[in-house]
Amino acid sequence: MSKRSTLFWSLILALACTGLMFVRLSHIRHAIVLATDCRHCGWSWEAPAYDAGVFGLLVLLLGFAGVLPRWARPLKAAVGGVILLLYSTDVFVADLLNIRLDITDIIKYADDVELNKTVALPHFASPSGAALFTLTLAGCLAFWVLALRMRHGAKHLGVFTVAALGLLAARTLPATTPYAAGQVYTDYITNNLPSGIDTPYTPQKRAELERQAPPAQTCAKPRHAPRPVILLVVESLSLYHSKKFSGIEDYTPELDTIASKYGHLESFYANGFSTDGGLIALLTGYAPIPNINRYHSIDIYQGYDSPKQDMLGPLQAAGIPTSYFSTSDLGFIGMGDWLKKLQFSYIEGPEHPFYNSMPRGSFNDPGDEALYQRYLQWFDHERAPGPFFSVIQTITTHPPFVIPGSSQHGEEAAVRYADRALGHFVRQLEKRGFLDQGILIIMGDHRSMTIQRPGEARTIGPAAHARVPAVIAGVGYRGIGSIAGQWQQADLVPSVLSTLGMRSCTSDFQGRFVEPRQQPRYIFHAQGMERDRVLIKVKDEPDLLFVQLDGDRTHWVRPPDPPTAHHGVIAEINRQRARVPPAEANLAAGFLRWKGLMP
């Protein structure tokens, strides 16, 4: 093969790889702009650094192909072609379904002709799909020609090796973009490598953990008669949205007014990074530490049907009704079925006739304003007399931040809309006298899955990605101000039980933020970036600790000082994970069925 020909095909391969890298980076930026409405976000060196490692493998293969016997070269050419094809497939799947490529899905769905014809093929007709197809074809062709025809001596193999190692080294650069969905930046090879998060416990270890006693509890009786409780879970409500809570943005003046007029928890943690994780913590008292295959499964509520401390059972036994109102499609990821298993006496989603003919947004959402109107209708005309417990779950502030019936979009517009609706709702509850006899708890389900804002870590602290606002309004909380201490979503169950006149219990891992208050010693946060690690916040200690999930070998990332301190933390993490059976890796199939793209 002549030098001119080698240079030509090498240039074609380099241009194809650069083009593919640019297409993936463009998709990443588009996804982040949709999620954050941040026009300057998404252009990051992290994705190209990871991709450089993938393309470094191609350089290494070419180096060895040039010194191999002729009969062995087709194998190297085929391996390089597979690397490029999988790279492009990953980009295509991320753009089409907003999920990353799982190699096992290729085996599952490659022969599903009808699915590929109706879902994937039309996407090829888009400019992005056409560009991806053209660049992949050019790259595969160039690599094939070079691998089959290029010849060089063994002395040149070192040059290829050094170049390849340089490219591979780029993927070891530290991440600098704090983003809950940080796996969008990593390459598909990294995303498919075995992770300690899915390392199973040995049968012996699991049996040992299942026999382990739960942490000791301290129980207390309430100090007042039962008071009704409304828990308002606001989708993606974050500290940085609030001038009062962070000083960063000023999207939530109504929330800030409510917090100033009544009270708020000084330092409040979400136990997870997603809605399901927040709901699991709030309604069961368990931190949503992922079980085996958790992030490859649609059965995300599996194992959380039985709360750490039963709340709904005792309330129902005492004749106190429990209700759940949401404008999010309750069929998504089996949420409605899970709520039924928890024994809510009444569950309502966006299919209620009240919302008929209303414009819809994401997840069939008619909007926060409509949700509050419907709840007030129930409150005025359908509610049984006496104390009750209600959960209201909003959805409008979920990415991509669509306001039903409005041409406005984006995070700021959606949060301001939600805040105005919240302010009106609270004034309506005040007008009806509810806040003179009951309490309203307002909190975020998790910090928004968006890039960390400038100054957020400085003003909020190193655990900014785990913190959310929590406001308490109602009888006994007017003008109370900041309630000192560290609190978490898992503390809600004892807090609700106590407010509604029930005996409630606390432990080192679960507190109570209403009278009699008791802070938890430890707070767990299942992370969104490094998902095989659990953040640990220890009471009265400034430094954060992290536990690496790895089956029997689960361990401290950096041991505490002294190493014997907090010895019960890893034991409790393992005990909680062992009580939940491994999930079925069925995420892709479940997502496609929910979208109606497959039976």
C-alpha positions in Angstrom: 0.0 0.0 0.0 1.6 3.3 -1.1 2.3 6.1 1.4 -0.2 8.4 -0.5 -2.9 5.8 -0.2 -2.1 5.2 3.4 -2.3 8.9 4.1 -5.6 9.2 2.3 -7.4 6.4 4.1 -5.8 7.5 7.5 -7.3 11.0 6.9 -10.7 9.5 6.1 -10.6 7.4 9.3 -9.5 10.4 11.4 -12.2 12.7 9.9 -14.9 10.0 10.4 -13.9 9.5 14.0 -13.8 13.2 14.7 -17.2 13.6 13.0 -18.7 10.8 15.1 -17.3 12.4 18.2 -18.9 15.7 17.3 -22.2 14.1 16.6 -22.2 12.4 20.0 -21.2 15.7 21.7 -24.0 17.5 19.9 -26.5 15.0 21.1 -25.2 15.3 24.7 -25.4 19.1 24.5 -28.9 18.9 23.1 -30.1 16.6 25.9 -28.5 18.9 28.6 -30.0 22.1 27.1 -33.4 20.5 27.1 -33.0 19.5 30.7 -31.5 22.7 32.0 -32.4 25.4 29.4 -28.7 26.3 29.8 -27.5 27.4 26.4 -23.8 27.4 27.2 -23.9 24.0 28.9 -23.0 20.6 27.4 -19.8 21.6 25.6 -17.4 19.6 27.7 -14.0 17.9 27.1 -15.2 14.8 29.1 -17.0 13.1 26.3 -14.2 13.6 23.7 -11.7 12.4 26.4 -13.6 9.2 26.9 -14.1 8.8 23.1 -10.3 9.2 22.6 -9.9 6.0 24.5 -12.3 4.2 22.2 -10.5 5.5 19.1 -7.1 4.6 20.8 -8.2 1.0 20.5 -8.5 1.4 16.7 -4.9 2.9 16.6 -3.6 -0.1 18.6 -5.4 -2.5 16.3 -3.9 -0.9 13.2 -0.4 -1.1 14.8 -0.7 -4.8 15.3 -2.5 -5.4 12.0 0.5 -4.0 10.1 2.9 -6.7 11.5 0.5 -9.6 11.4 0.4 -12.3 8.7 -2.1 -11.6 5.9 -4.5 -14.4 7.0 -4.9 -12.8 10.5 -5.7 -9.3 9.3 -9.4 -9.8 8.5 -10.0 -10.6 12.2 -8.4 -7.3 13.3 -10.4 -5.4 10.6 -13.6 -7.0 11.9 -12.9 -6.1 15.5 -12.3 -2.5 14.5 -15.5 -2.4 12.5 -17.4 -3.8 15.5 -16.0 -1.0 17.8 -17.1 1.7 15.3 -20.6 0.1 14.8 -21.2 -0.2 18.6 -20.1 3.4 19.1 -22.6 4.6 16.5 -25.3 2.4 17.8 -24.8 3.9 21.3 -25.2 7.4 19.9 -28.2 6.3 17.9 -29.9 4.7 20.9 -29.2 7.6 23.2 -30.7 10.0 20.7 -33.7 7.8 20.0 -34.6 6.6 23.5 -32.6 8.7 25.9 -30.9 5.7 27.3 -27.4 4.4 26.8 -26.6 1.2 24.8 -26.6 -2.0 26.8 -24.8 -4.8 24.9 -27.3 -7.3 26.0 -30.0 -5.4 24.3 -28.4 -6.1 20.9 -28.9 -9.8 21.6 -32.4 -9.2 22.8 -33.8 -7.0 20.0 -31.5 -7.6 17.0 -34.0 -10.1 15.5 -37.1 -8.1 16.4 -37.8 -7.1 12.8 -41.0 -5.3 13.4 -39.6 -3.2 16.3 -36.6 -2.2 14.2 -38.8 -1.4 11.2 -41.3 0.8 13.1 -39.0 2.5 15.6 -35.4 2.6 14.5 -35.5 2.8 10.7 -37.6 6.0 10.5 -34.9 7.7 12.6 -32.3 7.0 10.0 -34.1 9.4 7.7 -33.3 12.4 10.0 -30.3 14.5 9.2 -28.6 13.3 12.4 -29.3 9.6 11.5 -28.0 10.2 8.0 -24.8 11.8 9.2 -24.3 9.0 11.7 -24.8 6.4 9.1 -22.4 8.1 6.6 -19.6 8.7 9.1 -19.9 5.1 10.4 -19.7 3.7 6.9 -16.7 5.9 6.0 -14.9 5.0 9.2 -15.5 1.3 8.8 -14.4 1.3 5.2 -11.2 3.3 5.9 -10.3 1.1 8.9 -11.0 -2.1 6.8 -8.7 -0.9 4.0 -5.9 0.1 6.4 -6.1 -3.0 8.4 -6.0 -5.3 5.4 -3.5 -3.5 3.3 -1.2 -1.4 5.5 2.3 -2.8 6.1 5.0 -1.6 8.5 7.9 -3.1 10.3 8.0 -4.1 14.0 9.9 -0.9 14.7 6.8 1.2 13.9 4.6 -0.9 16.2 6.0 1.1 19.2 4.9 4.4 17.5 1.3 3.1 17.2 1.4 1.7 20.7 2.6 5.0 22.2 -0.1 7.0 20.3 -2.8 4.5 21.4 -1.7 4.7 25.0 -1.8 8.5 24.8 -5.4 8.4 23.6 -6.4 5.8 26.2 -4.8 7.9 28.9 -7.3 10.7 28.1 -10.2 8.7 29.5 -8.5 8.7 33.0 -8.8 12.5 33.3 -11.0 13.4 36.3 -14.6 14.4 35.7 -15.3 18.1 36.2 -18.9 18.4 35.1 -21.2 17.7 38.1 -24.3 16.3 36.5 -26.6 13.6 38.0 -26.8 11.9 34.7 -23.0 11.9 34.4 -23.0 8.6 32.5 -24.0 10.5 29.3 -20.3 11.6 29.0 -18.7 8.2 29.4 -18.0 5.9 26.5 -20.1 2.9 25.8 -17.3 0.5 26.8 -17.1 2.1 30.2 -20.9 2.0 30.6 -20.9 -1.8 29.8 -18.0 -2.8 32.1 -18.9 -4.8 35.2 -19.6 -2.6 38.2 -19.6 -3.3 41.9 -23.2 -2.1 42.0 -24.3 -5.4 40.4 -21.8 -7.7 42.2 -24.1 -10.2 43.9 -23.6 -11.3 47.5 -22.5 -14.9 47.9 -25.3 -17.2 49.2 -23.5 -17.5 52.5 -23.1 -13.7 52.9 -26.8 -13.1 51.9 -28.0 -15.7 54.4 -25.9 -14.0 57.1 -27.2 -10.6 56.3 -30.8 -11.8 56.3 -30.3 -13.0 59.8 -28.9 -9.7 61.0 -31.1 -7.8 63.4 -32.3 -4.3 62.3 -30.8 -1.3 64.1 -32.1 -0.6 67.6 -35.0 1.8 67.8 -36.2 4.4 70.3 -40.0 4.9 70.3 -42.1 7.8 71.6 -45.7 8.8 72.0 -47.1 11.9 70.4 -47.4 15.1 72.4 -50.7 16.3 70.9 -54.0 15.2 69.4 -54.0 14.0 65.7 -53.5 16.7 63.1 -54.1 16.2 59.4 -51.0 16.2 57.2 -50.5 17.1 53.5 -47.2 16.1 52.0 -46.5 18.1 48.8 -43.6 16.6 46.8 -42.5 19.1 44.1 -40.7 17.5 41.2 -37.0 18.5 41.0 -37.4 21.4 43.5 -33.8 22.4 44.3 -32.1 24.7 46.6 -30.4 26.7 43.8 -33.9 27.6 42.6 -34.5 29.7 45.7 -33.0 33.0 46.7 -33.7 32.3 50.4 -32.2 28.8 50.4 -29.1 29.4 48.2 -28.9 33.0 47.0 -28.2 31.7 43.5 -31.5 32.0 41.5 -34.7 33.7 42.4 -37.2 31.4 40.7 -39.3 30.7 43.8 -40.5 33.9 45.6 -43.7 32.2 46.7 -41.9 29.3 48.3 -39.5 31.7 50.0 -42.4 33.7 51.4 -44.0 30.5 52.8 -40.7 29.4 54.4 -40.3 32.8 56.0 -43.8 33.0 57.2 -43.7 29.5 58.7 -40.6 27.3 59.0 -38.1 25.2 57.2 -35.6 22.4 57.9 -32.1 23.9 58.1 -30.2 21.0 56.3 -32.4 18.6 54.5 -31.2 15.6 52.3 -32.9 13.7 49.6 -32.0 10.0 50.0 -31.8 9.5 46.2 -31.3 11.3 43.0 -34.6 10.4 41.2 -38.3 10.6 41.8 -38.6 6.9 42.6 -35.8 7.1 45.1 -37.4 10.1 46.8 -40.8 8.4 47.1 -39.2 5.2 48.4 -37.5 7.1 51.2 -40.6 9.2 52.0 -43.1 6.4 52.1 -41.1 3.4 53.3 -38.3 5.0 55.4 -35.6 3.1 53.5 -32.9 4.9 51.7 -33.1 3.8 48.0 -29.7 2.0 48.0 -29.7 0.1 44.7 -30.2 -3.6 44.7 -28.5 -5.9 42.2 -29.5 -5.0 38.6 -31.4 -1.9 39.9 -30.4 0.3 37.0 -31.0 -2.4 34.4 -34.6 -3.0 35.5 -38.0 -1.5 35.2 -39.0 -3.1 38.5 -37.5 -0.2 40.5 -39.9 -0.5 43.5 -39.2 -4.2 43.9 -38.5 -5.0 47.6 -40.0 -1.8 48.9 -43.5 -3.0 49.4 -42.9 -3.3 53.2 -41.8 -0.1 55.0 -39.1 0.0 57.6 -41.8 1.3 59.9 -45.4 0.9 58.9 -47.2 4.1 58.4 -50.3 3.5 56.3 -51.4 0.4 58.1 -51.7 2.0 61.6 -53.4 5.0 60.1 -56.0 2.9 58.4 -56.5 0.8 61.5 -57.2 4.1 63.4 -59.7 5.1 60.7 -57.5 7.8 59.3 -57.9 8.0 55.5 -54.8 8.1 53.3 -54.8 9.5 49.7 -52.3 10.0 46.8 -52.8 12.6 44.1 -50.5 12.9 41.1 -50.7 14.2 37.5 -47.9 11.8 36.4 -48.8 8.7 34.5 -49.0 6.1 37.3 -48.5 3.3 34.9 -44.9 4.4 34.4 -42.4 2.0 36.0 -45.2 0.4 38.0 -45.7 3.3 40.4 -49.5 2.9 40.7 -49.2 -0.8 41.5 -46.6 0.0 44.2 -48.8 2.6 45.8 -51.6 0.1 46.0 -49.3 -2.4 47.7 -48.4 0.3 50.3 -52.2 0.4 51.0 -53.1 3.9 50.2 -56.9 4.0 50.6 -57.3 6.3 47.6 -55.0 6.8 44.6 -55.6 9.2 41.7 -53.7 10.0 38.5 -54.1 12.3 35.5 -56.8 10.0 34.0 -59.4 11.5 36.5 -62.4 13.1 34.6 -61.5 16.5 36.2 -58.6 16.8 33.7 -60.6 15.8 30.6 -60.0 18.1 27.6 -57.1 19.8 29.4 -53.8 20.3 27.5 -51.1 17.8 28.5 -47.4 18.0 29.0 -44.8 15.3 29.8 -46.0 12.0 31.4 -49.6 13.0 30.5 -49.4 15.9 33.0 -52.2 18.5 32.9 -50.0 20.8 35.0 -49.4 21.7 38.7 -52.2 24.3 38.7 -54.8 21.8 37.6 -53.5 19.3 40.2 -54.0 21.8 43.0 -57.5 22.7 41.7 -58.4 19.1 41.7 -57.1 18.5 45.2 -59.0 21.5 46.5 -62.2 20.0 44.9 -61.5 16.8 46.8 -60.7 18.7 50.0 -64.0 20.7 49.8 -66.4 18.0 48.6 -65.1 14.4 48.9 -62.9 14.4 52.0 -64.1 12.5 55.0 -64.3 14.6 58.3 -61.4 14.3 60.7 -57.6 13.9 60.4 -56.2 12.5 57.2 -52.9 12.0 55.4 -52.5 13.1 51.7 -49.6 13.0 49.3 -49.6 15.4 46.3 -46.9 14.7 43.7 -46.3 17.3 41.0 -44.6 16.7 37.6 -44.5 19.9 35.6 -40.9 20.8 36.7 -39.6 17.5 35.3 -37.2 17.8 32.3 -37.9 18.8 29.6 -39.9 21.4 31.6 -43.1 21.5 29.5 -45.9 23.8 30.8 -49.2 22.3 29.5 -51.1 24.7 27.2 -48.2 27.2 27.1 -45.6 28.1 24.5 -43.1 28.7 27.3 -40.6 26.1 28.1 -37.4 25.6 30.0 -36.4 25.2 33.6 -36.8 28.8 34.7 -40.3 29.2 33.1 -41.5 25.8 34.5 -40.2 26.5 38.1 -41.7 30.0 38.1 -45.0 28.6 36.9 -44.9 25.9 39.6 -44.0 28.4 42.2 -47.0 30.7 41.3 -49.3 27.7 41.4 -47.9 26.7 44.8 -48.4 30.1 46.3 -52.0 30.2 45.2 -52.6 26.7 46.6 -51.2 27.6 50.0 -53.3 30.8 50.2 -56.4 28.6 49.4 -55.5 26.2 52.2 -55.1 29.2 54.6 -58.4 30.6 53.4 -60.0 27.2 54.3 -58.4 27.2 57.7 -56.3 24.1 57.1 -53.1 25.6 58.3 -54.8 26.5 61.6 -55.3 22.8 62.4 -53.0 20.7 60.2 -49.6 20.9 58.7 -48.4 21.1 55.1 -44.9 19.7 54.3 -43.4 20.9 51.1 -40.2 19.4 49.7 -38.3 18.4 46.5 -38.2 14.8 45.6 -34.5 15.2 44.5 -32.2 17.8 43.3 -32.8 18.6 39.7 -31.0 16.3 37.3 -29.1 19.3 35.8 -25.6 20.6 35.8 -24.4 22.1 39.1 -24.8 25.9 39.0 -21.8 28.2 39.5 -21.4 28.8 43.2 -23.8 26.0 44.3 -21.1 23.9 46.0 -19.6 27.0 47.6 -22.9 28.3 49.1 -24.6 25.0 49.9 -21.6 22.7 50.5 -20.0 19.6 49.1 -23.3 17.7 49.4 -25.2 20.2 47.2 -26.3 17.5 44.8 -28.0 15.6 47.7 -29.8 18.6 49.3 -33.3 19.9 48.6 -35.7 22.4 50.3 -38.1 21.3 53.0 -40.7 23.7 54.3 -43.3 23.1 57.1 -46.3 25.3 57.3 -49.3 25.0 59.7 -50.3 25.0 63.3 -47.3 25.3 65.6 -45.0 26.4 62.8 -45.9 30.0 62.2 -42.8 32.1 62.5 -40.7 29.2 63.7 -37.9 30.0 61.2 -35.1 27.5 60.6 -35.3 24.1 62.4 -31.7 23.3 63.2 -30.1 19.9 62.5 -29.6 17.5 59.6 -32.7 15.8 58.3 -33.7 13.5 55.5 -36.7 12.2 53.5 -36.6 8.8 55.4 -37.5 10.8 58.5 -41.0 11.5 57.1 -42.6 8.3 58.3 -42.0 8.8 62.1 -42.8 12.5 61.6 -46.2 11.8 60.0 -47.0 9.1 62.6 -46.3 11.5 65.4 -48.3 14.3 63.9 -51.3 12.0 63.4 -51.2 10.9 67.0 -49.4 7.6 66.6 -46.4 6.0 68.3 -43.3 6.5 66.2 -39.8 5.2 66.4 -36.3 6.5 65.4 -32.9 4.9 65.1 -29.3 5.9 64.1 -30.6 5.8 60.5 -34.0 7.4 60.8 -35.0 10.5 62.6 -38.1 12.6 63.3 -38.3 16.3 62.4 -41.5 17.1 64.4 -41.9 17.0 68.1 -40.4 15.2 69.8 -37.5 15.8 67.3 -34.7 13.4 67.0 -31.9 13.7 64.4 -30.6 10.6 62.7 -27.0 9.9 63.3 -26.4 8.8 59.7 -27.9 9.9 56.4 -27.6 7.8 53.2 -27.7 9.3 49.7 -27.8 7.0 46.7 -25.7 8.9 44.2 -26.6 9.7 40.6 -23.1 10.2 39.2 -21.1 7.4 40.8 -24.0 5.0 41.2 -21.9 2.3 42.8 -21.2 4.6 45.7 -23.3 5.7 48.7 -22.8 9.1 50.3 -22.8 9.1 54.1 -23.5 12.3 56.1 -22.6 11.8 59.8 -24.2 14.0 62.4 -22.0 16.8 63.6 -19.1 15.8 61.3 -18.2 18.2 58.4 -16.6 15.7 56.1 -18.6 13.4 53.9 -17.9 9.6 53.7 -18.5 7.3 50.8 -19.1 3.5 50.7 -18.2 1.5 47.6 -20.8 -1.1 46.7 -19.2 -4.4 45.7 -21.1 -7.4 47.1 -19.3 -9.2 49.9 -16.4 -6.7 49.4 -18.4 -3.6 50.0 -16.0 -1.1 51.7 -15.2 2.5 52.6 -13.8 4.5 49.7 -11.6 6.2 52.3 -11.9 4.8 55.8 -13.0 7.1 58.5 -10.6 8.2 61.2 -10.3 6.2 63.3 -11.0 3.2 61.0 -13.2 1.6 63.7 -15.6 4.5 63.7 -19.0 4.1 62.2 -18.6 0.3 62.0 -22.3 -0.2 61.7 -22.7 1.8 58.5 -21.5 -0.8 56.0 -23.3 -3.5 57.9 -26.6 -1.6 57.6 -26.0 -0.9 53.9 -25.4 -4.6 53.3 -28.4 -5.6 55.4 -30.7 -3.3 53.5 -29.4 -4.5 50.1 -29.7 -8.2 51.1 -33.4 -7.8 52.0 -34.2 -6.8 48.4 -33.9 -9.6 45.9 -31.9 -9.0 42.7 -34.0 -7.4 40.0 -34.6 -8.6 36.5 -32.5 -6.8 33.9 -35.6 -5.7 31.8 -35.2 -1.9 31.5 -35.1 -1.6 27.7 -38.1 -3.9 27.2 -40.1 -2.2 29.9 -39.4 1.3 28.6 -40.3 0.3 25.0 -43.6 -1.3 26.2 -44.5 1.8 28.2 -43.9 3.9 25.1 -46.1 1.5 23.2 -43.3 0.6 20.8 -43.5 -3.1 21.5 -46.2 -5.4 22.9 
